[in-house]
């Protein structure tokens, strides 16, 4: 299993728009076989940093998701929503693997 962590620099004046964007992606990740662990919006500390975490069985499964998502109309609509709102300025993607007891 791999977990993708996205660290977003968001527009602090567009948190509502970012939350709408986030809610669009949660079911889309799951549509393509991933497990979404949620988006995490600012509460205390910096007001312009948000996170998202989701997992796939393997990096290969994640790559299939990326390919299929690129052609999916719902994913394209989510990207268009971001293009229209610019609710985040940038993001970084990293991959980790969980350790359980």
Phi, psi and omega per residue, in radians:
X1 nan 2.452 3.022
X2 -2.169 2.558 3.075
X3 -2.058 2.246 3.078
X4 -1.655 2.224 3.051
X5 -1.952 2.182 3.062
X6 -1.881 2.236 3.055
X7 -1.930 2.000 -3.095
X8 -1.770 2.477 2.846
X9 -1.747 1.934 -3.048
X10 -1.777 2.849 2.994
X11 -1.428 1.961 -3.065
X12 -1.068 -0.297 3.094
X13 -1.566 -0.033 -3.106
X14 -2.219 0.666 -3.139
X15 -1.112 -0.684 3.124
X16 -1.084 -0.713 3.111
X17 -1.162 -0.702 3.103
X18 -1.112 -0.698 3.119
X19 -1.095 -0.689 3.061
X20 -1.074 -0.798 3.102
X21 -1.009 -0.806 -3.129
X22 -1.040 -0.786 -3.112
X23 -1.160 -0.390 3.064
X24 -1.236 -0.674 -3.016
X25 -1.422 -0.493 -3.077
X26 -0.963 -0.939 3.137
X27 -1.200 -0.428 -3.138
X28 -1.218 -0.722 3.075
X29 -1.052 -0.759 -3.111
X30 -1.230 -0.536 3.077
X31 -1.015 -0.567 -3.089
X32 -1.793 0.374 2.987
X33 1.657 0.055 3.116
X34 -1.563 2.947 3.034
X35 -2.041 1.971 -3.135
X36 -1.525 2.316 -3.136
X37 -1.756 0.002 3.060
X38 1.924 2.927 2.988
X39 -1.824 2.595 -3.102
X40 -2.225 1.930 -3.046
X41 -1.673 2.793 -3.117
X42 -1.015 2.462 3.051
X43 -2.351 -1.053 3.018
X44 -2.096 2.677 3.141
X45 1.529 -2.623 -3.085
X46 -1.015 2.407 -3.108
X47 -1.622 0.073 -3.072
X48 -2.141 0.295 -3.136
X49 -2.100 2.284 3.079
X50 -2.363 2.790 -3.126
X51 -2.294 2.721 2.956
X52 -2.419 2.492 3.090
X53 -2.313 2.333 3.030
X54 -2.628 2.683 -3.046
X55 -2.148 2.657 2.984
X56 -2.295 2.795 -3.118
X57 -1.062 -0.522 -3.102
X58 -2.760 2.923 3.057
X59 -1.132 -0.601 3.095
X60 -1.094 -0.712 3.105
X61 -1.137 -0.654 3.083
X62 -1.097 -0.736 -3.138
X63 -1.120 -0.656 3.069
X64 -1.089 -0.779 3.083
X65 -0.963 -0.824 -3.117
X66 -1.052 -0.741 -3.137
X67 -1.163 -0.796 -3.115
X68 -1.212 -0.653 -3.137
X69 -1.118 -0.586 -3.115
X70 -1.058 -0.473 -3.106
X71 -1.847 0.062 -3.073
X72 -1.528 2.256 -3.117
X73 -1.057 -0.639 3.131
X74 -1.193 -0.669 3.079
X75 -1.172 -0.710 3.100
X76 -1.098 -0.623 3.095
X77 -1.164 -0.656 3.104
X78 -1.146 -0.719 3.092
X79 -1.119 -0.733 3.116
X80 -1.093 -0.686 3.091
X81 -1.020 -0.765 3.099
X82 -1.109 -0.765 3.140
X83 -1.035 -0.639 -3.128
X84 -1.318 -0.620 -3.039
X85 -1.733 -0.479 -3.046
X86 0.867 0.822 -3.082
X87 -1.311 -0.204 2.953
X88 -2.351 2.676 -3.048
X89 -1.669 -0.606 3.137
X90 -2.842 2.967 3.052
X91 -2.645 2.733 3.049
X92 -2.144 2.497 -3.127
X93 -2.068 2.322 3.029
X94 -2.402 2.735 -3.116
X95 -2.119 2.386 3.111
X96 -2.369 2.962 3.038
X97 -2.159 2.411 -3.100
X98 -1.327 2.680 3.010
X99 -2.120 2.168 3.121
X100 -1.973 2.894 -3.091
X101 -1.161 nan nan
